[in-house]
């Protein structure tokens, strides 16, 4: 991260001091030799900023935060005393969250409507309890595993298939 030393401030334009009473959006531009976080806003030169509780200096001085927009307030309205209130939403993070939202549309949990229960998966569904297990695969194969498997029917119990093997 580029460091701005105090000497460099002298060569930058000077802005007349006026009170700033509303929050502004600025950006993190680097650090100075004291590891103060420097922010720039409007046409002002970079200024060391205070940060509020909940934001961590060791995070904000990382290269990945350089250029990141921040919400600023000013101590006593003085433009030389910015305070970082929070980070603004990163457009890249916003796009990633939209992608996650698309993923969330895919069924990932049991849906119960009072009449039917639907389990849905792309590869397979495995239901386990102790030594018993039912596996449903996307190729149509169903596997029942257990120490004893019982099939009961009040009326007819049919076994159908292209071939049926018993023992």
N, C-alpha and C positions, 0 to 999 in steps of 0.2 A: 504494500500500500504506500503510495507516495506520501512523504512527510512534508508538511508545510512548516517552515521555521518562522520564528517571529520576524526575522529580517525580511522575509519575502512579503510580509504584509505591507511594508512601506512602499513597495513598488506598485502595489495594486491601487486602483482608484479609491479615493476616500468618499464616503457617502455622508451627507449631512445627517446628523442625529435627529430623528423624529420619532415620536412615540408610535409603537405598533400595538394596538389594543385588541386585535383579532388574531386567531390562530392562522398560521401560514403553512404552506407545504414547501419544504426545502429538501435538500439532499445531502447525504453523507459524502464528503469529498476526500477524507483521509484523516490523518492524525498529525499532531505536531511532535516536537521532540520530547514533550512531557506525556505523550500518549493521550492527550485530550482528543476527543472526537471533534472533528471540524465539520461544520455544516455550512452550506451556502444556500441563500434564498434570494429571490428576485435578482437584482443586479449587485447585491452586496458581496463584499469579499468574504472568504471563509472565516468563520468565527468558532472558537472553542465553545462547545455546548455542554450544559449540565444534562443529566438524564434522570428520569423519574424511577422510583422503585419498581421493580418488575422487569426492567430492561437491564442487560448486563454488558458492561463496558468490554469485557473480554470477548464477547460475541460481536459487538458492534465494530470493533477495530479490525475484524477479519476482512480480508480482501473481498469476499463474496458480498459484503454489505456496502462496499464502495459504490456510489451512484444510486443507492436505494433511497427512495422518497420517504421523508419523515414528516410528522405533524409537529410543528413548533409553536411554542408560546414564548413570550418574552418577559423576563423579570422586570417588573415596574415599567413595562412597555418599552424597555431599552433594547434597540436592535443589536447592541453589542453583547447582550446577555441572553442568548437563546437557550431554551430548555426543550429537549426532545421528549414529547409526550408519548409517542408511539410510532411504530413503523406503519407505513401505508401498505395496502395490499400490493403484492408483487404480481404483475400481469402473468408471469410464467406459472406461479403458484395457482392463480385463478384458472388458467387453462388446464392445469393438472387436476384441479378439483372438479372441473367439468367432466374430465375423462373418468374420474372416480365415480361421479354421479351416474354415468352411463353404465359402469360396471355394477353399480348398486341395483340397477333395474333387473339384472339377471336374478332368477330365484336362488336364494341361498339358505332359506329356512323353511320350516314346515308351515304350510298355509292351511288353516282350518276355517271352514265356513259353516260348520254345524252339520253338513251332510256328506262331506267328502274330505279326505286328507290327501294332499298331493306332496310327494317327495320328488324333486327333480334335480338331476345332475347331468353334466356333460359326459363323464367317463363311467362312473359306477357309483352305486349306493351300497353301503355296507351297514347292516344292522347287527349289533352284537349284544349278547347278554350271557355272561358266564362262558360256558363251552358251546353255546348255540350261536349260529351265525347264518344270515341270509345275505347273499350277494347278488345284485342285479347289475349286469353289464350292458354297455351301450350296443353291443353286437347281438343282444337278445338272450344271451346265456344267463340262466338263473341257477345259483348253486345254494343248496341247503346243507348245512353242516351241523351235526349234533351227536351226542352220545346215543340218543334214541329219537327217531322221528316217527310221529304218529299222524295218520291221516284219518279223520272221522267224518262221516256224513250221515245225516238223519235219513236221507233217501238214498240216491245212487251216488257212488264214488267212481268217477270215470278216470281212466288213465289213457291219454291219447298221445300219439306221436308217430313220426315216420317209422320208427322202430322202438319197441318197448322191451327192455331187458329187465328181468326179475332174477336176482341173484346171479 
